[in-house]
Amino acid sequence: MQVEGSYEKDGYATIRGLIPPEVAANLFKQIQIDLKAAGKSFDTFAKAHPLSKQPTADISGHFYRPLTTFLWGLTPIIGELTGADVLPAYDYFRIYQQGDICRVHS
């Protein structure tokens, strides 16, 4: 894991390698399984969004329990990295397609 920037000084930092690729792949696989069980696919679930060039799939942890579990799993390391006692508050997950950008962050 590599932290770029200073959360304490800037109020944000980039954390590279926070999530092992296997964890990310399995979370994505679970999302695909659950979409299929609901009779949907990425293509039918994704929608156009003004912040990206291509359609994206958005999911709020409030409506999808695996994301809330994922957030709670990240809470201890985020607390350690920020040096603060933190509690999970809100999680929102967006799947971008390869080559896409989030215009607000680029």
DSSP file with accessible surface (Angstrom, degrees, kcal/mol):
  #  RESIDUE AA STRUCTURE BP1 BP2  ACC     N-H-->O    O-->H-N    N-H-->O    O-->H-N    TCO  KAPPA ALPHA  PHI   PSI    X-CA   Y-CA   Z-CA
    1    1 A M              0   0  124      0, 0.0     2,-0.4     0, 0.0    16,-0.2   0.000 360.0 360.0 360.0 137.1    0.0    0.0    0.0
    2    2 A Q  E     -A   16   0A 115     14,-2.8    14,-3.1     2,-0.0     2,-0.5  -0.987 360.0-154.9-129.7 124.0    1.3    3.4   -0.9
    3    3 A V  E     -A   15   0A  69     -2,-0.4     2,-0.5    12,-0.2    12,-0.2  -0.874   8.8-166.4-100.1 125.8   -0.1    6.7    0.4
    4    4 A E  E     +A   14   0A  65     10,-3.2    10,-2.6    -2,-0.5     2,-0.1  -0.958  56.7   4.8-113.5 123.4    0.5    9.8   -1.7
    5    5 A G  S    S-     0   0   55     -2,-0.5     2,-0.5     8,-0.2     8,-0.1  -0.357  88.9 -77.7  96.5-179.9   -0.1   13.2   -0.1
    6    6 A S     >> -     0   0   45      6,-0.3     4,-3.2     1,-0.2     6,-0.6  -0.946  25.0-168.7-127.0 111.8   -1.0   14.1    3.4
    7    7 A Y  H  >5S+     0   0  115     -2,-0.5     4,-2.2     4,-0.2    -1,-0.2   0.923  93.5  52.8 -61.6 -41.7   -4.5   13.7    4.8
    8    8 A E  H  45S+     0   0  183      1,-0.2    -1,-0.2     2,-0.2     5,-0.0   0.911 119.7  32.6 -61.8 -41.6   -3.6   15.7    7.9
    9    9 A K  H  45S+     0   0  167      1,-0.1    -2,-0.2     3,-0.1    -1,-0.2   0.918 133.8  24.8 -82.2 -44.4   -2.2   18.6    5.8
   10   10 A D  H  <5S-     0   0   70     -4,-3.2    -3,-0.2     2,-0.3    -2,-0.2   0.592  96.6-119.7-100.8 -16.3   -4.5   18.6    2.7
   11   11 A G  S  <<S+     0   0   47     -4,-2.2     2,-0.3    -5,-0.5    -4,-0.2   0.521  89.7  53.4  84.9   4.4   -7.6   16.8    3.9
   12   12 A Y        -     0   0  153     -6,-0.6    -2,-0.3     2,-0.0     2,-0.3  -0.980  56.6-176.4-159.6 161.1   -7.2   14.1    1.4
   13   13 A A        -     0   0   32     -2,-0.3     2,-0.5    -8,-0.1    -8,-0.2  -0.965  28.3-118.7-156.8 151.9   -4.6   11.5    0.2
   14   14 A T  E     -A    4   0A  63    -10,-2.6   -10,-3.2    -2,-0.3     2,-0.6  -0.836  23.9-160.6 -93.4 131.9   -4.4    8.9   -2.6
   15   15 A I  E >   -A    3   0A  49     -2,-0.5     3,-0.6   -12,-0.2     2,-0.4  -0.934   5.9-165.0-117.1 105.6   -4.0    5.4   -1.3
   16   16 A R  E 3  S+A    2   0A 133    -14,-3.1   -14,-2.8    -2,-0.6    -2,-0.0  -0.769  73.7  14.6 -91.5 135.4   -2.7    3.0   -4.0
   17   17 A G  T 3  S+     0   0   61     -2,-0.4    -1,-0.2   -16,-0.2   -14,-0.1   0.663  79.2 135.0  79.3  17.0   -3.0   -0.7   -3.3
   18   18 A L    <   +     0   0   42     -3,-0.6    -2,-0.1     1,-0.2    59,-0.0   0.900  69.8  45.3 -62.7 -40.6   -5.5   -0.3   -0.5
   19   19 A I  S    S-     0   0   60      4,-0.0    -1,-0.2     2,-0.0    -2,-0.1  -0.911  92.1-123.5-109.4 120.9   -7.6   -3.1   -1.8
   20   20 A P    >>  -     0   0   62      0, 0.0     4,-2.1     0, 0.0     3,-0.8  -0.340  24.2-120.2 -58.3 142.2   -6.0   -6.3   -3.0
   21   21 A P  H 3> S+     0   0   98      0, 0.0     4,-2.8     0, 0.0     5,-0.2   0.851 113.0  57.6 -54.5 -34.2   -6.9   -7.1   -6.6
   22   22 A E  H 3> S+     0   0  127      2,-0.2     4,-2.1     1,-0.2     5,-0.2   0.878 106.3  48.4 -65.8 -36.9   -8.4  -10.4   -5.5
   23   23 A V  H <> S+     0   0   64     -3,-0.8     4,-2.4     2,-0.2     5,-0.2   0.940 113.0  47.2 -68.0 -45.8  -10.8   -8.6   -3.2
   24   24 A A  H  X S+     0   0   48     -4,-2.1     4,-2.5     1,-0.2    -2,-0.2   0.928 112.7  49.9 -61.1 -43.2  -11.8   -6.1   -5.9
   25   25 A A  H  X S+     0   0   56     -4,-2.8     4,-2.5    -5,-0.2    -1,-0.2   0.904 112.2  47.0 -63.9 -40.4  -12.3   -8.9   -8.4
   26   26 A N  H  X S+     0   0   93     -4,-2.1     4,-2.3     2,-0.2    -1,-0.2   0.870 110.7  51.0 -72.6 -35.3  -14.5  -10.9   -6.1
   27   27 A L  H  X S+     0   0   22     -4,-2.4     4,-2.2     2,-0.2    -2,-0.2   0.944 112.6  47.1 -63.7 -44.5  -16.6   -7.9   -5.1
   28   28 A F  H  X S+     0   0   71     -4,-2.5     4,-2.5    -5,-0.2    -2,-0.2   0.922 110.5  52.6 -62.2 -41.5  -17.2   -7.2   -8.8
   29   29 A K  H  X S+     0   0  113     -4,-2.5     4,-2.5     1,-0.2    -1,-0.2   0.911 108.1  50.8 -61.3 -40.8  -18.0  -10.9   -9.4
   30   30 A Q  H  X S+     0   0   78     -4,-2.3     4,-2.7     2,-0.2    -1,-0.2   0.904 108.7  51.6 -64.1 -39.8  -20.6  -10.8   -6.6
   31   31 A I  H  X S+     0   0    3     -4,-2.2     4,-2.6     2,-0.2    -2,-0.2   0.934 110.4  48.9 -61.7 -43.3  -22.1   -7.7   -8.2
   32   32 A Q  H  X S+     0   0   95     -4,-2.5     4,-2.5     2,-0.2    -2,-0.2   0.919 111.3  49.8 -62.3 -42.5  -22.3   -9.5  -11.6
   33   33 A I  H  X S+     0   0   89     -4,-2.5     4,-2.4     1,-0.2    -1,-0.2   0.926 112.9  46.6 -61.2 -45.5  -23.9  -12.6   -9.9
   34   34 A D  H  X S+     0   0   54     -4,-2.7     4,-1.3     2,-0.2    -1,-0.2   0.866 111.1  51.3 -69.1 -35.7  -26.5  -10.4   -8.2
   35   35 A L  H  <>S+     0   0   19     -4,-2.6     5,-3.1    -5,-0.2     3,-0.3   0.936 111.1  48.8 -63.1 -44.5  -27.3   -8.5  -11.3
   36   36 A K  H ><5S+     0   0  168     -4,-2.5     3,-2.0     1,-0.2    -2,-0.2   0.913 108.2  53.5 -62.0 -41.5  -27.8  -11.7  -13.2
   37   37 A A  H 3<5S+     0   0   89     -4,-2.4    -1,-0.2     1,-0.3    -2,-0.2   0.811 108.1  51.5 -63.4 -28.3  -30.0  -13.1  -10.4
   38   38 A A  T 3<5S-     0   0   69     -4,-1.3    -1,-0.3    -3,-0.3    -2,-0.2   0.335 123.7-107.1 -88.6   5.0  -32.1   -9.9  -10.8
   39   39 A G  T < 5S+     0   0   71     -3,-2.0     2,-0.3     1,-0.3    -3,-0.2   0.760  84.1 110.9  77.2  25.3  -32.4  -10.5  -14.6
   40   40 A K      < -     0   0  104     -5,-3.1    -1,-0.3    -6,-0.1     2,-0.3  -0.786  48.0-158.7-125.7 169.3  -30.0   -7.7  -15.4
   41   41 A S     >  -     0   0   51     -2,-0.3     4,-2.2    -3,-0.1     5,-0.3  -0.850  43.1 -94.4-134.8 173.5  -26.5   -7.2  -16.8
   42   42 A F  H  > S+     0   0   41     -2,-0.3     4,-3.0     1,-0.2     3,-0.1   0.938 125.6  53.1 -55.3 -44.0  -24.0   -4.4  -16.6
   43   43 A D  H  4 S+     0   0  130      1,-0.2    -1,-0.2     2,-0.2    13,-0.0   0.859 113.8  40.5 -63.6 -35.5  -25.3   -3.1  -20.0
   44   44 A T  H  4 S+     0   0   98     -3,-0.1    -1,-0.2     1,-0.1    -2,-0.2   0.739 119.8  45.3 -85.3 -21.9  -28.9   -3.0  -18.8
   45   45 A F  H  < S+     0   0   65     -4,-2.2    13,-0.3    -3,-0.1    -2,-0.2   0.801  96.3  87.2 -87.8 -33.2  -28.0   -1.7  -15.3
   46   46 A A     <  -     0   0   16     -4,-3.0     2,-0.3    -5,-0.3    11,-0.3  -0.296  58.9-170.3 -68.1 151.8  -25.6    1.0  -16.5
   47   47 A K  B     -B   56   0B 120      9,-2.6     9,-2.5     7,-0.1     2,-0.1  -0.968  30.4 -91.2-141.6 157.5  -26.8    4.4  -17.4
   48   48 A A        -     0   0   85     -2,-0.3     5,-0.1     7,-0.3     6,-0.0  -0.385  43.1-171.6 -65.6 144.1  -25.5    7.6  -19.0
   49   49 A H    >   -     0   0   46      3,-0.3     3,-1.5     5,-0.2    -1,-0.0  -0.999  30.0-131.9-140.6 139.0  -24.1   10.1  -16.5
   50   50 A P  T 3  S+     0   0  109      0, 0.0    -1,-0.1     0, 0.0    -2,-0.0   0.706 104.6  60.3 -67.1 -15.8  -22.9   13.6  -17.1
   51   51 A L  T 3  S+     0   0   58     52,-0.1    52,-3.9    51,-0.1    53,-0.3   0.576 106.0  47.8 -87.6  -8.8  -19.7   13.0  -15.2
   52   52 A S  B <  S-C  102   0C   5     -3,-1.5    -3,-0.3    50,-0.2    50,-0.1  -0.885  71.9-132.6-130.7 162.0  -18.4   10.2  -17.5
   53   53 A K  S    S+     0   0  126     48,-0.6    -1,-0.1    -2,-0.3    49,-0.1   0.794  92.9  37.5 -80.0 -30.8  -18.0    9.6  -21.2
   54   54 A Q  S    S-     0   0   62     47,-0.2    -5,-0.2     1,-0.1    -7,-0.1  -0.778 101.8 -79.5-119.0 162.5  -19.6    6.2  -21.1
   55   55 A P        -     0   0   58      0, 0.0     2,-0.3     0, 0.0    42,-0.3  -0.294  49.3-162.3 -59.1 145.2  -22.5    4.7  -19.2
   56   56 A T  B     -B   47   0B   0     -9,-2.5    -9,-2.6    40,-0.1     2,-0.5  -0.911  18.8-125.9-128.0 156.4  -21.7    3.7  -15.6
   57   57 A A  E     -D   95   0D   0     38,-1.4    38,-2.7    -2,-0.3     2,-0.4  -0.913  28.7-167.1-101.4 124.5  -23.3    1.4  -13.1
   58   58 A D  E     +D   94   0D  14     -2,-0.5     2,-0.4   -13,-0.3    36,-0.2  -0.941   8.8 177.0-114.8 137.5  -23.9    3.1   -9.7
   59   59 A I  E     -D   93   0D  20     34,-3.0    34,-3.1    -2,-0.4     2,-0.4  -0.993  18.2-147.3-140.9 131.8  -24.8    1.4   -6.5
   60   60 A S  E >>  -D   92   0D  17     -2,-0.4     3,-1.7    32,-0.2     4,-0.7  -0.803  18.4-134.4 -94.9 137.1  -25.4    2.8   -3.0
   61   61 A G  T 34 S+     0   0    2     30,-2.1     3,-0.4    -2,-0.4     7,-0.4   0.781 104.3  70.7 -59.4 -25.1  -24.4    0.7   -0.1
   62   62 A H  T 34 S+     0   0  152     29,-0.5    -1,-0.3     1,-0.2     3,-0.1   0.829 109.5  32.6 -59.7 -30.8  -27.7    1.7    1.4
   63   63 A F  T <4 S+     0   0  167     -3,-1.7     2,-0.4     1,-0.2    -1,-0.2   0.469 120.5  52.2-104.3  -5.2  -29.4   -0.5   -1.2
   64   64 A Y    >X  -     0   0   36     -4,-0.7     3,-1.4    -3,-0.4     4,-1.0  -0.861  65.1-160.2-140.6 100.5  -26.7   -3.2   -1.5
   65   65 A R  H 3> S+     0   0  178     -2,-0.4     4,-2.4     1,-0.3     5,-0.2   0.802  85.8  64.6 -54.8 -38.9  -25.5   -4.9    1.6
   66   66 A P  H 3> S+     0   0   42      0, 0.0     4,-2.2     0, 0.0    -1,-0.3   0.872 102.2  51.9 -57.1 -31.3  -22.2   -6.3    0.3
   67   67 A L  H <> S+     0   0    2     -3,-1.4     4,-2.6     2,-0.2    -2,-0.2   0.890 107.5  50.8 -71.7 -35.7  -21.0   -2.7   -0.2
   68   68 A T  H  X S+     0   0   26     -4,-1.0     4,-2.5    -7,-0.4     5,-0.2   0.929 110.9  49.2 -65.3 -41.2  -21.8   -1.8    3.3
   69   69 A T  H  X S+     0   0   89     -4,-2.4     4,-2.1     2,-0.2    -2,-0.2   0.920 110.5  51.1 -62.0 -42.5  -19.9   -4.8    4.5
   70   70 A F  H  X S+     0   0   52     -4,-2.2     4,-1.5    -5,-0.2    -2,-0.2   0.932 109.7  50.2 -60.4 -44.6  -17.0   -3.8    2.3
   71   71 A L  H  X S+     0   0   37     -4,-2.6     4,-1.1     1,-0.2     3,-0.5   0.932 109.7  49.5 -60.7 -46.7  -17.1   -0.2    3.8
   72   72 A W  H  < S+     0   0  147     -4,-2.5     3,-0.3     1,-0.2    -1,-0.2   0.872 107.6  56.0 -62.8 -34.0  -17.0   -1.6    7.4
   73   73 A G  H  < S+     0   0   58     -4,-2.1     4,-0.4     1,-0.2    -1,-0.2   0.828 108.9  46.6 -66.5 -29.9  -14.1   -3.8    6.5
   74   74 A L  H  X S+     0   0   36     -4,-1.5     4,-2.2    -3,-0.5     5,-0.2   0.677  89.9  88.5 -83.5 -16.9  -12.1   -0.7    5.3
   75   75 A T  H  X S+     0   0   20     -4,-1.1     4,-2.5    -3,-0.3     5,-0.2   0.881  83.5  50.5 -55.1 -47.8  -12.9    1.3    8.4
   76   76 A P  H  > S+     0   0   94      0, 0.0     4,-2.2     0, 0.0    -1,-0.2   0.928 112.8  45.4 -61.1 -42.0  -10.0    0.3   10.7
   77   77 A I  H  > S+     0   0   45     -4,-0.4     4,-2.8    -3,-0.2    -2,-0.2   0.892 112.2  51.6 -70.4 -35.8   -7.3    0.9    8.1
   78   78 A I  H  X S+     0   0   53     -4,-2.2     4,-2.3     2,-0.2     6,-0.3   0.928 109.6  50.6 -65.6 -41.3   -8.8    4.3    7.1
   79   79 A G  H  X>S+     0   0   13     -4,-2.5     4,-1.5    -5,-0.2     5,-1.3   0.925 111.9  47.8 -59.6 -42.5   -8.8    5.2   10.8
   80   80 A E  H  <5S+     0   0  152     -4,-2.2    -2,-0.2    -5,-0.2    -1,-0.2   0.924 113.0  47.4 -64.5 -43.9   -5.2    4.2   11.1
   81   81 A L  H  <5S+     0   0   58     -4,-2.8    -1,-0.2     1,-0.2    -2,-0.2   0.831 118.3  40.4 -69.7 -32.0   -4.2    6.1    8.0
   82   82 A T  H  <5S-     0   0   30     -4,-2.3    -1,-0.2     2,-0.2    -2,-0.2   0.643 101.8-130.0 -89.5 -16.6   -6.1    9.3    9.0
   83   83 A G  T  <5S+     0   0   72     -4,-1.5     2,-0.3     1,-0.3    -3,-0.2   0.753  71.5 110.0  73.4  23.3   -5.1    9.1   12.6
   84   84 A A  S   <S-     0   0   46     -5,-1.3     2,-0.7    -6,-0.3    -1,-0.3  -0.910  78.6-108.6-129.6 154.5   -8.7    9.6   13.6
   85   85 A D        -     0   0  176     -2,-0.3     2,-0.3    -3,-0.1    -5,-0.0  -0.761  51.0-177.5 -77.9 119.5  -11.5    7.5   15.1
   86   86 A V        -     0   0   53     -2,-0.7    -7,-0.1   -11,-0.1    -8,-0.0  -0.895  22.2-163.3-123.7 152.2  -13.8    7.0   12.2
   87   87 A L        -     0   0  143     -2,-0.3     2,-0.1    -8,-0.0   -15,-0.0  -0.980  36.7-102.1-126.1 143.6  -17.1    5.3   11.7
   88   88 A P        +     0   0   27      0, 0.0     3,-0.1     0, 0.0   -16,-0.0  -0.410  44.7 166.4 -65.1 139.7  -18.5    4.4    8.3
   89   89 A A        -     0   0  100      1,-0.4     2,-0.3    -2,-0.1   -18,-0.0   0.687  56.5  -4.9-121.3 -45.4  -21.1    6.8    7.1
   90   90 A Y        -     0   0  151      2,-0.0     2,-0.4   -19,-0.0    -1,-0.4  -0.991  51.8-167.1-157.7 138.7  -21.9    6.4    3.4
   91   91 A D        +     0   0   27     -2,-0.3   -30,-2.1    -3,-0.1   -29,-0.5  -0.997   5.2 179.2-135.9 142.4  -20.7    4.4    0.5
   92   92 A Y  E     -D   60   0D 102     -2,-0.4     2,-0.4   -32,-0.2   -32,-0.2  -0.995  10.5-159.9-141.6 131.1  -21.3    4.8   -3.1
   93   93 A F  E     -D   59   0D  53    -34,-3.1   -34,-3.0    -2,-0.4     2,-0.4  -0.955   8.2-177.9-121.7 129.1  -19.9    2.5   -5.8
   94   94 A R  E     -D   58   0D  50     -2,-0.4     2,-0.6   -36,-0.2   -36,-0.2  -0.998  15.4-148.9-128.8 131.5  -19.6    3.4   -9.5
   95   95 A I  E     -D   57   0D  21    -38,-2.7   -38,-1.4    -2,-0.4     2,-0.3  -0.887  15.5-162.5-101.2 116.6  -18.2    1.0  -12.1
   96   96 A Y        -     0   0   81     -2,-0.6     2,-0.2   -40,-0.2   -40,-0.1  -0.716  18.8-119.1 -93.4 151.0  -16.4    2.8  -15.0
   97   97 A Q    >   -     0   0   60     -2,-0.3     3,-2.4   -42,-0.3   -43,-0.1  -0.510  47.9 -75.5 -84.5 157.2  -15.7    1.1  -18.3
   98   98 A Q  T 3  S+     0   0  192      1,-0.3    -1,-0.1    -2,-0.2     3,-0.1  -0.229 119.8  15.2 -54.9 132.0  -12.2    0.7  -19.5
   99   99 A G  T 3  S+     0   0   62      1,-0.3    -1,-0.3    -3,-0.1     2,-0.1   0.360  97.4 126.6  86.9  -6.8  -10.7    4.0  -20.7
  100  100 A D    <   -     0   0   21     -3,-2.4     2,-0.3   -48,-0.0    -1,-0.3  -0.330  43.2-153.5 -80.2 165.5  -13.5    6.1  -19.2
  101  101 A I        -     0   0   69     -3,-0.1     2,-0.8    -2,-0.1   -48,-0.6  -0.949  19.9-125.8-133.6 155.5  -12.8    9.1  -16.9
  102  102 A C  B >>  -C   52   0C  17     -2,-0.3     3,-1.8   -50,-0.1     4,-0.5  -0.920  24.4-153.0 -98.9 108.5  -14.8   10.8  -14.1
  103  103 A R  G >4 S+     0   0  121    -52,-3.9     3,-0.7    -2,-0.8    -1,-0.1   0.800  89.9  59.3 -57.3 -30.5  -14.8   14.4  -15.3
  104  104 A V  G 34 S+     0   0   94    -53,-0.3    -1,-0.3     1,-0.2   -52,-0.1   0.772 112.5  39.9 -72.1 -21.8  -15.1   15.9  -11.9
  105  105 A H  G <4        0   0  156     -3,-1.8    -1,-0.2     0, 0.0    -2,-0.2   0.342 360.0 360.0-106.8   4.4  -11.8   14.2  -10.8
  106  106 A S    <<        0   0  106     -3,-0.7    -5,-0.0    -4,-0.5     0, 0.0  -0.685 360.0 360.0-118.6 360.0   -9.7   14.7  -13.9
